[in-house]
Amino acid sequence: MSSYRSLFRTPEFTPLFLGSAAQTAAQTVGGLALATLVWRATGSPLLSAVSMFGPSLAQVLGATFLLSGADRLPPRTALSLIALAFAAGTAVQAVPGLPVGAVFGVVLVLGLVASLGGGVRWGLLNEILTKDGYLPGRSLFNMMSGLMQIAGFATGGALLGTLSPRVCLLLSAALYLLAALALRLGLTARPPRSGGRPSPSATWRTNALLWSARPRRLTYLSLWLPNGLVVGCESLYVSYAPHAAGTLFACGAFGMFAGDVTVGRLLPPAVRRRLATPLLLLLATPYLVFCAHPPLPVAAVCVTVASAGFGASLVQQERLMDLTPGELAGQALGLHSSGMLTMQGVSAALAGAVAQLTSPAAGMTVMAAGSVGVTLALATAARRSAEPGPREPGPAAAEAR
């Protein structure tokens, strides 16, 4: 397996890494600022949650109509333009007096744009690195994301104590511009991985192909559902602890960082492959404590421990790549990313609705219980599919159909 140090000696890895780091920091600061702005304007847990995770809801439209572009667009151009679009959209959200309805309109547009980002980025990473380099490479990106979220949420929380949310949104827009510059200047002009023009029909055909094999279906569902339901818990931090939401987000990012380091570098492959279900259960069960309305220190510990379970996604992504032909890697990873983010957006809206009718603590408890139930159901389905019986067609047979 490639070392972290060797990854930075790989051409194009460093600019992709730095550009993604700037985007993660921008998303963290901007998301917290927007959620705070909407919370102060409306006092609604539902609208606050959806404003922060709303772009994810539009991912389902992008996955349906635009995702073929992940393999059919030049990566450098696509990634640079996506960062520029987010810079412009975030700046628009900072306009004084912008109605809440217009804010959510921008959120929807940015979600459509973002639906391409995951497929292009992870497809390019898979192309840049060797086969045994993808897992440590993705692990390093996840660790970076955790560190940027720790710094971003801590910094964003501090800035919101002294500056207005609109000023913080402008700072986020500046970070997106920095990311666009790093990607444009640091990446080389690579051709698309697949021929043909991006189109809805091409997107539908490849998505159907990816969905056709049962092992991939179960892998996708395991990547989307338990993770998404727990993000519904996270979407209620602002309404649960309005003056300490940044602390909870930073604790969650630290836990995610620790989980990614452990899974990506410390565990041998044989052990790692058996830990997907235990890690998903770890991701959800600590949130059940929120039924008792724990004080902030206890809540912070629960969030930190739970977030280590996000390391399960590394195990599942490794399995997804083993089940997917290389020429479909971009769209396969884009489908994973779009489906996961869509589920996160749906869960944020559902958690916000439950919290609106009951309380943020009750909303967290309901979402956590749902994640535990889904994880156990998917683990049972995976065991049954592995039992002796009619053989499931492999990837090559599925693609041939």
C-alpha positions as CSV (number, residue, x, y, z in Angstrom):
1,M,0.0,0.0,0.0
2,S,1.3,3.5,-0.9
3,S,2.5,5.7,2.0
4,Y,1.1,9.1,2.6
5,R,4.5,10.7,1.7
6,S,4.6,9.0,-1.6
7,L,1.2,10.3,-2.5
8,F,2.5,13.9,-2.5
9,R,5.2,12.9,-4.9
10,T,2.6,11.8,-7.4
11,P,2.0,14.4,-10.1
12,E,-1.2,16.4,-9.7
13,F,-2.1,14.9,-6.3
14,T,-0.9,18.0,-4.3
15,P,-2.9,20.6,-6.3
16,L,-6.0,18.4,-6.2
17,F,-5.5,18.0,-2.5
18,L,-5.0,21.7,-1.8
19,G,-7.9,22.8,-4.0
20,S,-10.2,20.3,-2.2
21,A,-8.9,21.5,1.2
22,A,-9.8,25.1,0.3
23,Q,-13.3,24.0,-0.9
24,T,-13.9,22.1,2.3
25,A,-12.9,25.0,4.5
26,A,-15.2,27.3,2.4
27,Q,-18.1,24.9,2.7
28,T,-17.6,24.6,6.4
29,V,-17.4,28.3,7.2
30,G,-20.2,29.1,4.7
31,G,-22.5,26.4,5.8
32,L,-22.3,27.3,9.5
33,A,-22.8,31.0,8.6
34,L,-25.8,30.3,6.4
35,A,-27.5,28.1,8.9
36,T,-26.9,30.7,11.6
37,L,-28.3,33.4,9.3
38,V,-31.5,31.4,8.6
39,W,-31.9,30.4,12.3
40,R,-31.7,34.1,13.4
41,A,-34.1,35.1,10.7
42,T,-36.7,32.4,11.2
43,G,-36.1,30.5,14.5
44,S,-36.9,27.3,12.6
45,P,-34.9,24.1,13.2
46,L,-36.2,22.8,9.9
47,L,-35.2,25.7,7.8
48,S,-31.8,26.0,9.6
49,A,-31.0,22.4,8.9
50,V,-32.1,22.5,5.3
51,S,-30.1,25.7,4.6
52,M,-26.9,24.0,5.7
53,F,-27.5,20.6,4.1
54,G,-30.0,21.7,1.4
55,P,-27.5,21.5,-1.5
56,S,-27.4,17.8,-0.9
57,L,-31.1,17.5,-1.7
58,A,-30.5,18.7,-5.3
59,Q,-27.9,15.9,-5.8
60,V,-30.6,13.5,-6.8
61,L,-31.4,15.6,-9.8
62,G,-27.8,15.9,-10.7
63,A,-27.3,12.1,-10.3
64,T,-30.3,11.6,-12.7
65,F,-29.5,14.1,-15.4
66,L,-25.9,15.3,-15.2
67,L,-23.7,12.6,-13.7
68,S,-22.4,11.2,-17.1
69,G,-20.3,14.4,-17.2
70,A,-18.1,12.9,-14.4
71,D,-16.3,10.8,-17.0
72,R,-17.1,12.9,-20.2
73,L,-15.8,16.4,-19.2
74,P,-12.2,17.5,-18.9
75,P,-11.4,17.2,-15.1
76,R,-9.4,20.5,-14.7
77,T,-12.0,22.6,-16.4
78,A,-15.0,21.0,-14.6
79,L,-13.4,21.3,-11.1
80,S,-12.4,24.9,-11.7
81,L,-15.8,26.0,-12.9
82,I,-17.6,24.2,-10.1
83,A,-15.4,26.1,-7.5
84,L,-16.1,29.4,-9.3
85,A,-19.9,28.7,-9.3
86,F,-19.8,28.1,-5.6
87,A,-17.9,31.4,-5.1
88,A,-20.5,33.3,-7.0
89,G,-23.5,31.6,-5.3
90,T,-22.0,32.1,-1.8
91,A,-21.4,35.7,-2.5
92,V,-25.1,36.1,-3.7
93,Q,-26.3,34.6,-0.4
94,A,-24.4,37.3,1.5
95,V,-26.5,40.1,-0.2
96,P,-28.3,42.1,2.5
97,G,-32.0,41.8,2.5
98,L,-32.1,38.7,0.3
99,P,-35.4,36.9,1.0
100,V,-35.2,33.4,2.6
101,G,-36.9,32.0,-0.5
102,A,-34.1,33.4,-2.8
103,V,-31.5,31.9,-0.4
104,F,-33.0,28.5,-0.9
105,G,-33.1,29.0,-4.6
106,V,-29.4,29.6,-4.7
107,V,-29.0,26.5,-2.4
108,L,-30.8,24.4,-5.0
109,V,-28.7,25.7,-7.9
110,L,-25.5,25.0,-6.0
111,G,-26.6,21.5,-5.2
112,L,-27.1,20.8,-8.9
113,V,-23.6,22.1,-9.7
114,A,-22.1,20.1,-6.8
115,S,-23.6,16.8,-8.1
116,L,-20.8,16.7,-10.7
117,G,-18.0,17.6,-8.2
118,G,-17.7,14.3,-6.4
119,G,-17.6,12.1,-9.5
120,V,-15.0,14.4,-11.3
121,R,-12.8,14.7,-8.2
122,W,-12.8,11.1,-7.2
123,G,-12.6,9.8,-10.7
124,L,-9.5,12.0,-11.3
125,L,-8.0,10.8,-8.0
126,N,-8.5,7.2,-9.1
127,E,-6.8,8.1,-12.4
128,I,-3.9,9.8,-10.8
129,L,-3.1,7.1,-8.3
130,T,-2.2,3.5,-8.8
131,K,-4.8,0.8,-7.8
132,D,-3.2,0.3,-4.3
133,G,-2.9,4.0,-3.9
134,Y,-6.6,4.9,-4.0
135,L,-7.5,3.8,-0.5
136,P,-4.7,5.7,1.3
137,G,-5.3,8.6,-1.1
138,R,-9.0,8.8,-0.2
139,S,-8.1,8.2,3.5
140,L,-5.8,11.2,3.3
141,F,-8.6,13.3,1.7
142,N,-11.0,12.3,4.4
143,M,-8.4,13.2,7.1
144,M,-7.9,16.5,5.4
145,S,-11.7,17.0,5.4
146,G,-11.8,16.3,9.1
147,L,-9.0,18.8,9.9
148,M,-10.5,21.5,7.7
149,Q,-13.9,21.0,9.3
150,I,-12.3,21.2,12.8
151,A,-10.5,24.4,11.8
152,G,-13.5,25.7,9.8
153,F,-16.2,25.1,12.4
154,A,-14.0,26.4,15.2
155,T,-13.0,29.5,13.2
156,G,-16.5,30.0,11.9
157,G,-18.0,29.7,15.4
158,A,-15.4,32.3,16.7
159,L,-16.0,34.6,13.7
160,L,-19.8,34.5,14.2
161,G,-19.2,35.8,17.7
162,T,-17.7,39.0,16.3
163,L,-18.8,39.3,12.7
164,S,-22.1,39.0,11.0
165,P,-23.0,35.8,9.1
166,R,-23.0,37.7,5.8
167,V,-19.3,38.7,6.3
168,C,-18.5,35.0,7.0
169,L,-20.3,34.1,3.8
170,L,-18.0,36.5,1.9
171,L,-15.0,34.9,3.5
172,S,-16.3,31.5,2.3
173,A,-16.6,32.9,-1.3
174,A,-13.0,34.1,-1.2
175,L,-11.9,30.5,-0.2
176,Y,-13.8,29.1,-3.1
177,L,-12.0,31.5,-5.4
178,L,-8.7,30.3,-4.0
179,A,-9.7,26.7,-4.6
180,A,-10.5,27.5,-8.3
181,L,-7.1,29.1,-8.7
182,A,-5.3,26.2,-7.2
183,L,-7.1,23.7,-9.4
184,R,-6.7,25.7,-12.6
185,L,-3.0,26.3,-12.2
186,G,-2.0,23.0,-10.5
187,L,-3.8,20.4,-12.6
188,T,-2.8,19.5,-16.2
189,A,-5.3,19.5,-19.1
190,R,-6.4,15.8,-19.2
191,P,-8.9,14.6,-21.7
192,P,-12.2,13.0,-20.5
193,R,-12.0,9.4,-19.4
194,S,-14.9,8.4,-21.7
195,G,-16.0,9.5,-25.1
196,G,-19.3,11.0,-26.0
197,R,-21.2,14.0,-24.8
198,P,-22.7,14.2,-21.3
199,S,-26.5,13.6,-21.5
200,P,-29.4,12.4,-19.4
201,S,-29.7,9.2,-21.4
202,A,-26.0,8.4,-20.9
203,T,-26.4,9.1,-17.2
204,W,-29.4,6.8,-16.9
205,R,-27.8,4.0,-18.9
206,T,-24.6,3.9,-16.8
207,N,-26.5,4.3,-13.5
208,A,-28.7,1.4,-14.5
209,L,-25.6,-0.6,-15.3
210,L,-24.0,0.2,-11.9
211,W,-27.2,-0.7,-10.1
212,S,-27.7,-4.0,-12.0
213,A,-25.5,-6.2,-9.7
214,R,-26.7,-7.0,-6.2
215,P,-23.3,-6.7,-4.5
216,R,-23.0,-3.1,-5.8
217,R,-26.6,-2.3,-4.9
218,L,-26.0,-3.4,-1.3
219,T,-22.7,-1.5,-1.2
220,Y,-24.4,1.7,-2.4
221,L,-27.2,1.4,0.1
222,S,-24.7,0.9,2.9
223,L,-22.8,4.0,1.8
224,W,-25.9,6.1,1.5
225,L,-28.4,5.3,4.2
226,P,-26.7,4.8,7.7
227,N,-24.4,7.7,6.9
228,G,-27.2,10.0,5.7
229,L,-29.4,9.4,8.8
230,V,-26.6,10.3,11.1
231,V,-25.9,13.5,9.2
232,G,-29.6,14.3,10.0
233,C,-28.5,14.3,13.7
234,E,-25.6,16.7,12.8
235,S,-28.0,19.0,11.0
236,L,-29.7,19.8,14.4
237,Y,-26.5,21.0,16.2
238,V,-27.4,24.7,15.5
239,S,-30.9,24.3,17.0
240,Y,-29.7,22.0,19.9
241,A,-26.9,24.3,21.0
242,P,-27.2,27.6,19.1
243,H,-24.1,29.1,20.9
244,A,-22.0,26.0,20.8
245,A,-22.8,24.4,17.4
246,G,-19.3,25.1,16.1
247,T,-17.9,23.1,19.1
248,L,-20.1,20.1,18.3
249,F,-19.2,20.3,14.6
250,A,-15.5,20.5,15.4
251,C,-15.8,17.5,17.8
252,G,-17.5,15.5,15.0
253,A,-14.7,16.4,12.6
254,F,-12.1,15.4,15.0
255,G,-13.8,12.0,15.5
256,M,-14.0,11.5,11.8
257,F,-10.3,12.3,11.4
258,A,-9.4,9.7,14.1
259,G,-11.6,7.1,12.4
260,D,-10.1,7.7,9.0
261,V,-6.5,7.5,10.3
262,T,-7.3,4.2,12.1
263,V,-9.1,2.6,9.2
264,G,-6.9,4.0,6.4
265,R,-3.5,3.4,7.9
266,L,-3.5,1.4,11.1
267,L,-5.7,-1.6,10.4
268,P,-4.5,-4.5,8.1
269,P,-6.8,-5.2,5.1
270,A,-8.1,-8.5,6.5
271,V,-9.3,-6.8,9.7
272,R,-10.5,-3.7,7.9
273,R,-12.9,-5.6,5.6
274,R,-14.8,-7.1,8.6
275,L,-15.4,-3.7,10.3
276,A,-17.9,-2.0,8.1
277,T,-21.0,-3.0,10.1
278,P,-19.4,-2.4,13.6
279,L,-18.2,1.0,12.4
280,L,-21.7,1.9,11.1
281,L,-23.2,0.9,14.4
282,L,-20.6,3.0,16.2
283,L,-21.6,5.9,14.0
284,A,-25.2,5.9,15.2
285,T,-25.5,4.5,18.8
286,P,-23.9,7.3,20.7
287,Y,-26.6,9.7,19.4
288,L,-29.2,7.6,21.3
289,V,-27.9,9.3,24.4
290,F,-29.5,12.6,23.2
291,C,-32.9,11.3,24.3
292,A,-31.8,12.4,27.8
293,H,-30.9,15.9,26.7
294,P,-27.2,15.6,27.7
295,P,-25.3,18.8,28.7
296,L,-22.7,20.1,26.2
297,P,-19.7,18.2,27.5
298,V,-21.4,14.9,27.4
299,A,-22.9,15.8,23.9
300,A,-19.4,16.6,22.7
301,V,-18.0,13.3,23.8
302,C,-20.9,11.4,22.1
303,V,-20.4,13.3,18.9
304,T,-16.7,12.6,18.9
305,V,-17.0,8.9,19.5
306,A,-19.8,8.5,17.0
307,S,-18.0,10.3,14.2
308,A,-15.1,7.8,14.3
309,G,-17.6,5.5,12.6
310,F,-17.5,7.5,9.4
311,G,-14.3,5.4,8.7
312,A,-16.7,2.7,7.4
313,S,-17.0,4.6,4.2
314,L,-13.4,3.8,3.3
315,V,-14.1,0.1,3.6
316,Q,-17.2,0.4,1.5
317,Q,-15.5,2.5,-1.2
318,E,-12.7,0.0,-1.5
319,R,-15.3,-2.7,-2.1
320,L,-17.1,-0.5,-4.6
321,M,-13.9,0.0,-6.6
322,D,-13.3,-3.8,-6.6
323,L,-16.8,-4.3,-8.1
324,T,-16.5,-1.6,-10.7
325,P,-14.7,-1.5,-14.1
326,G,-12.1,1.2,-14.4
327,E,-13.8,3.1,-17.2
328,L,-16.9,3.6,-15.0
329,A,-15.0,4.7,-11.9
330,G,-15.8,8.4,-12.2
331,Q,-19.6,7.9,-12.5
332,A,-19.6,5.0,-9.9
333,L,-17.9,7.3,-7.4
334,G,-20.1,10.2,-8.4
335,L,-23.2,8.0,-7.9
336,H,-21.9,7.2,-4.4
337,S,-21.2,10.8,-3.6
338,S,-24.5,12.1,-5.1
339,G,-26.6,9.4,-3.4
340,M,-24.9,9.9,-0.1
341,L,-25.3,13.7,-0.2
342,T,-28.9,13.3,-1.3
343,M,-29.7,11.1,1.6
344,Q,-27.9,13.6,3.9
345,G,-30.1,16.4,2.6
346,V,-33.3,14.3,2.9
347,S,-32.3,13.3,6.4
348,A,-31.6,16.9,7.4
349,A,-35.1,17.8,6.2
350,L,-36.6,14.9,8.1
351,A,-34.7,15.5,11.2
352,G,-35.6,19.2,11.1
353,A,-39.3,18.3,10.7
354,V,-39.2,15.9,13.7
355,A,-37.4,18.6,15.7
356,Q,-39.9,21.2,14.7
357,L,-42.7,19.0,16.0
358,T,-40.9,17.8,19.1
359,S,-37.4,18.9,20.0
360,P,-33.9,18.8,18.5
361,A,-32.9,16.1,21.0
362,A,-35.8,13.9,20.0
363,G,-35.0,14.5,16.3
364,M,-31.4,13.2,16.9
365,T,-32.6,10.2,18.8
366,V,-35.1,9.2,16.0
367,M,-32.5,9.5,13.3
368,A,-29.9,7.5,15.2
369,A,-32.4,4.7,15.9
370,G,-33.3,4.6,12.2
371,S,-29.6,4.4,11.2
372,V,-29.1,1.4,13.6
373,G,-32.1,-0.4,12.2
374,V,-31.0,0.2,8.5
375,T,-27.4,-1.0,9.3
376,L,-28.6,-4.2,10.8
377,A,-31.1,-4.9,7.9
378,L,-28.3,-4.3,5.3
379,A,-25.9,-6.5,7.2
380,T,-28.5,-9.3,7.2
381,A,-29.1,-8.9,3.5
382,A,-25.4,-9.0,2.8
383,R,-25.0,-12.2,4.8
384,R,-27.9,-13.9,3.0
385,S,-26.4,-12.9,-0.4
386,A,-23.1,-14.5,0.6
387,E,-24.7,-17.8,1.5
388,P,-24.3,-20.7,-1.0
389,G,-27.0,-20.6,-3.7
390,P,-27.5,-19.3,-7.2
391,R,-24.4,-17.3,-8.1
392,E,-24.7,-13.6,-8.5
393,P,-23.3,-12.3,-11.8
394,G,-20.0,-10.5,-11.4
395,P,-19.3,-7.0,-12.7
396,A,-18.3,-8.3,-16.2
397,A,-21.4,-10.3,-16.6
398,A,-23.6,-7.5,-15.4
399,E,-22.0,-5.1,-17.8
400,A,-22.5,-7.6,-20.6
401,R,-26.2,-7.7,-20.1
